[in-house]
Amino acid sequence: MEAYCVKCKAKVEVKNPKDVTMKNGRPAINGTCSKCGTKVFKIKAKSDK
């Protein structure tokens, strides 16, 4: 799974990805950047539940 890292300014591979559900019910992925270790967050499509 890839997500955008703000610190690296690039799409990076997510390390330790966890499926989470936001308050509004949308699915998302929470994890860390494989390059710098910063937290990354990616909102999944509604159909990816």
A tleap script that builds the chain and sets N, CA, C and O, in Angstrom:
source leaprc.protein.ff14SB
mol = sequence {
  NMET GLU ALA TYR CYS VAL LYS CYS LYS ALA
  LYS VAL GLU VAL LYS ASN PRO LYS ASP VAL
  THR MET LYS ASN GLY ARG PRO ALA ILE ASN
  GLY THR CYS SER LYS CYS GLY THR LYS VAL
  PHE LYS ILE LYS ALA LYS SER ASP CLYS
}
set mol.1.N position { 0.847 -1.176 0.000 }
set mol.1.CA position { 0.000 0.000 0.000 }
set mol.1.C position { 0.892 1.237 0.000 }
set mol.1.O position { 1.864 1.311 0.752 }
set mol.2.N position { 0.561 2.190 -0.832 }
set mol.2.CA position { 1.316 3.438 -0.917 }
set mol.2.C position { 0.478 4.604 -0.407 }
set mol.2.O position { -0.746 4.618 -0.544 }
set mol.3.N position { 1.155 5.575 0.181 }
set mol.3.CA position { 0.514 6.806 0.636 }
set mol.3.C position { 1.496 7.950 0.416 }
set mol.3.O position { 2.691 7.725 0.228 }
set mol.4.N position { 0.982 9.176 0.441 }
set mol.4.CA position { 1.829 10.352 0.225 }
set mol.4.C position { 2.428 10.803 1.554 }
set mol.4.O position { 1.708 11.029 2.526 }
set mol.5.N position { 3.745 10.931 1.585 }
set mol.5.CA position { 4.437 11.441 2.773 }
set mol.5.C position { 4.706 12.926 2.565 }
set mol.5.O position { 5.343 13.315 1.586 }
set mol.6.N position { 4.223 13.751 3.482 }
set mol.6.CA position { 4.385 15.198 3.369 }
set mol.6.C position { 5.848 15.589 3.573 }
set mol.6.O position { 6.337 16.516 2.928 }
set mol.7.N position { 6.538 14.896 4.454 }
set mol.7.CA position { 7.933 15.218 4.739 }
set mol.7.C position { 8.842 14.854 3.559 }
set mol.7.O position { 9.728 15.630 3.200 }
set mol.8.N position { 8.628 13.679 2.954 }
set mol.8.CA position { 9.431 13.234 1.801 }
set mol.8.C position { 8.949 13.864 0.493 }
set mol.8.O position { 9.686 13.882 -0.493 }
set mol.9.N position { 7.719 14.379 0.478 }
set mol.9.CA position { 7.086 14.946 -0.716 }
set mol.9.C position { 7.035 13.940 -1.858 }
set mol.9.O position { 7.312 14.274 -3.010 }
set mol.10.N position { 6.675 12.697 -1.520 }
set mol.10.CA position { 6.597 11.636 -2.525 }
set mol.10.C position { 5.681 10.529 -2.026 }
set mol.10.O position { 5.387 10.441 -0.834 }
set mol.11.N position { 5.232 9.680 -2.956 }
set mol.11.CA position { 4.483 8.494 -2.578 }
set mol.11.C position { 5.473 7.470 -2.043 }
set mol.11.O position { 6.494 7.198 -2.674 }
set mol.12.N position { 5.172 6.909 -0.891 }
set mol.12.CA position { 6.063 5.942 -0.256 }
set mol.12.C position { 5.270 4.711 0.169 }
set mol.12.O position { 4.047 4.762 0.298 }
set mol.13.N position { 5.969 3.625 0.380 }
set mol.13.CA position { 5.359 2.399 0.879 }
set mol.13.C position { 5.033 2.599 2.362 }
set mol.13.O position { 5.842 3.142 3.114 }
set mol.14.N position { 3.838 2.156 2.774 }
set mol.14.CA position { 3.406 2.305 4.163 }
set mol.14.C position { 3.925 1.121 4.971 }
set mol.14.O position { 3.702 -0.037 4.616 }
set mol.15.N position { 4.621 1.431 6.065 }
set mol.15.CA position { 5.125 0.400 6.955 }
set mol.15.C position { 4.120 0.234 8.092 }
set mol.15.O position { 3.603 1.227 8.603 }
set mol.16.N position { 3.840 -0.988 8.490 }
set mol.16.CA position { 2.867 -1.303 9.549 }
set mol.16.C position { 1.495 -0.694 9.271 }
set mol.16.O position { 0.969 0.030 10.116 }
set mol.17.N position { 0.894 -0.974 8.092 }
set mol.17.CA position { -0.419 -0.387 7.795 }
set mol.17.C position { -1.521 -0.968 8.684 }
set mol.17.O position { -1.552 -2.169 8.950 }
set mol.18.N position { -2.414 -0.104 9.132 }
set mol.18.CA position { -3.554 -0.520 9.957 }
set mol.18.C position { -4.823 0.024 9.332 }
set mol.18.O position { -4.890 1.200 8.975 }
set mol.19.N position { -5.829 -0.828 9.197 }
set mol.19.CA position { -7.131 -0.380 8.705 }
set mol.19.C position { -7.843 0.357 9.830 }
set mol.19.O position { -7.976 -0.167 10.936 }
set mol.20.N position { -8.295 1.557 9.549 }
set mol.20.CA position { -9.040 2.353 10.523 }
set mol.20.C position { -10.315 2.868 9.862 }
set mol.20.O position { -10.420 2.914 8.637 }
set mol.21.N position { -11.277 3.252 10.691 }
set mol.21.CA position { -12.507 3.859 10.202 }
set mol.21.C position { -12.598 5.257 10.791 }
set mol.21.O position { -12.506 5.439 12.005 }
set mol.22.N position { -12.780 6.240 9.923 }
set mol.22.CA position { -12.882 7.623 10.386 }
set mol.22.C position { -14.241 7.851 11.049 }
set mol.22.O position { -15.132 7.008 10.951 }
set mol.23.N position { -14.395 8.988 11.720 }
set mol.23.CA position { -15.642 9.299 12.424 }
set mol.23.C position { -16.851 9.283 11.504 }
set mol.23.O position { -17.952 8.927 11.924 }
set mol.24.N position { -16.647 9.674 10.232 }
set mol.24.CA position { -17.769 9.707 9.298 }
set mol.24.C position { -18.031 8.350 8.644 }
set mol.24.O position { -18.900 8.246 7.779 }
set mol.25.N position { -17.290 7.303 9.044 }
set mol.25.CA position { -17.533 5.959 8.540 }
set mol.25.C position { -16.684 5.550 7.347 }
set mol.25.O position { -16.756 4.401 6.911 }
set mol.26.N position { -15.877 6.467 6.805 }
set mol.26.CA position { -15.038 6.148 5.648 }
set mol.26.C position { -13.841 5.297 6.083 }
set mol.26.O position { -13.258 5.543 7.138 }
set mol.27.N position { -13.477 4.304 5.278 }
set mol.27.CA position { -12.303 3.487 5.601 }
set mol.27.C position { -11.013 4.230 5.256 }
set mol.27.O position { -10.980 5.031 4.321 }
set mol.28.N position { -9.954 3.958 6.013 }
set mol.28.CA position { -8.668 4.612 5.778 }
set mol.28.C position { -7.536 3.690 6.230 }
set mol.28.O position { -7.766 2.667 6.874 }
set mol.29.N position { -6.316 4.076 5.877 }
set mol.29.CA position { -5.116 3.337 6.269 }
set mol.29.C position { -4.228 4.282 7.076 }
set mol.29.O position { -4.002 5.426 6.681 }
set mol.30.N position { -3.732 3.797 8.200 }
set mol.30.CA position { -2.823 4.550 9.052 }
set mol.30.C position { -1.521 3.768 9.131 }
set mol.30.O position { -1.556 2.543 9.255 }
set mol.31.N position { -0.378 4.431 9.063 }
set mol.31.CA position { 0.897 3.736 9.150 }
set mol.31.C position { 2.051 4.712 9.234 }
set mol.31.O position { 1.867 5.883 9.565 }
set mol.32.N position { 3.259 4.215 8.927 }
set mol.32.CA position { 4.437 5.062 8.958 }
set mol.32.C position { 5.161 5.008 7.623 }
set mol.32.O position { 5.089 4.016 6.899 }
set mol.33.N position { 5.857 6.087 7.312 }
set mol.33.CA position { 6.635 6.185 6.078 }
set mol.33.C position { 7.829 5.242 6.181 }
set mol.33.O position { 8.511 5.212 7.206 }
set mol.34.N position { 8.085 4.470 5.119 }
set mol.34.CA position { 9.203 3.530 5.141 }
set mol.34.C position { 10.550 4.229 4.993 }
set mol.34.O position { 11.585 3.632 5.287 }
set mol.35.N position { 10.554 5.489 4.539 }
set mol.35.CA position { 11.817 6.219 4.350 }
set mol.35.C position { 12.218 7.023 5.583 }
set mol.35.O position { 13.352 6.923 6.053 }
set mol.36.N position { 11.268 7.833 6.115 }
set mol.36.CA position { 11.638 8.751 7.204 }
set mol.36.C position { 10.968 8.427 8.544 }
set mol.36.O position { 11.369 8.980 9.567 }
set mol.37.N position { 9.968 7.552 8.567 }
set mol.37.CA position { 9.323 7.176 9.822 }
set mol.37.C position { 8.182 8.077 10.259 }
set mol.37.O position { 7.627 7.879 11.340 }
set mol.38.N position { 7.815 9.067 9.444 }
set mol.38.CA position { 6.713 9.966 9.758 }
set mol.38.C position { 5.380 9.230 9.598 }
set mol.38.O position { 5.264 8.324 8.773 }
set mol.39.N position { 4.377 9.619 10.386 }
set mol.39.CA position { 3.048 9.025 10.247 }
set mol.39.C position { 2.450 9.414 8.906 }
set mol.39.O position { 2.539 10.570 8.492 }
set mol.40.N position { 1.837 8.442 8.223 }
set mol.40.CA position { 1.136 8.718 6.968 }
set mol.40.C position { -0.288 8.206 7.090 }
set mol.40.O position { -0.569 7.297 7.871 }
set mol.41.N position { -1.184 8.798 6.313 }
set mol.41.CA position { -2.610 8.492 6.382 }
set mol.41.C position { -3.166 8.511 4.974 }
set mol.41.O position { -2.895 9.440 4.213 }
set mol.42.N position { -3.941 7.497 4.615 }
set mol.42.CA position { -4.538 7.456 3.285 }
set mol.42.C position { -6.008 7.085 3.407 }
set mol.42.O position { -6.358 6.093 4.047 }
set mol.43.N position { -6.860 7.884 2.792 }
set mol.43.CA position { -8.290 7.607 2.770 }
set mol.43.C position { -8.566 6.663 1.612 }
set mol.43.O position { -8.194 6.943 0.473 }
set mol.44.N position { -9.221 5.541 1.904 }
set mol.44.CA position { -9.541 4.565 0.871 }
set mol.44.C position { -10.841 4.947 0.172 }
set mol.44.O position { -11.633 5.735 0.688 }
set mol.45.N position { -11.041 4.376 -1.003 }
set mol.45.CA position { -12.281 4.600 -1.739 }
set mol.45.C position { -13.430 3.935 -0.985 }
set mol.45.O position { -13.226 2.951 -0.275 }
set mol.46.N position { -14.630 4.474 -1.141 }
set mol.46.CA position { -15.793 3.907 -0.449 }
set mol.46.C position { -16.020 2.453 -0.830 }
set mol.46.O position { -16.526 1.674 -0.023 }
set mol.47.N position { -15.649 2.077 -2.058 }
set mol.47.CA position { -15.863 0.708 -2.525 }
set mol.47.C position { -14.815 -0.260 -1.987 }
set mol.47.O position { -14.967 -1.468 -2.168 }
set mol.48.N position { -13.748 0.226 -1.328 }
set mol.48.CA position { -12.676 -0.627 -0.805 }
set mol.48.C position { -12.952 -1.164 0.590 }
set mol.48.O position { -12.053 -1.724 1.217 }
set mol.49.N position { -14.152 -1.010 1.084 }
set mol.49.CA position { -14.473 -1.445 2.447 }
set mol.49.C position { -14.071 -2.848 2.604 }
set mol.49.O position { -14.248 -3.424 3.677 }
savepdb mol mol.pdb
quit
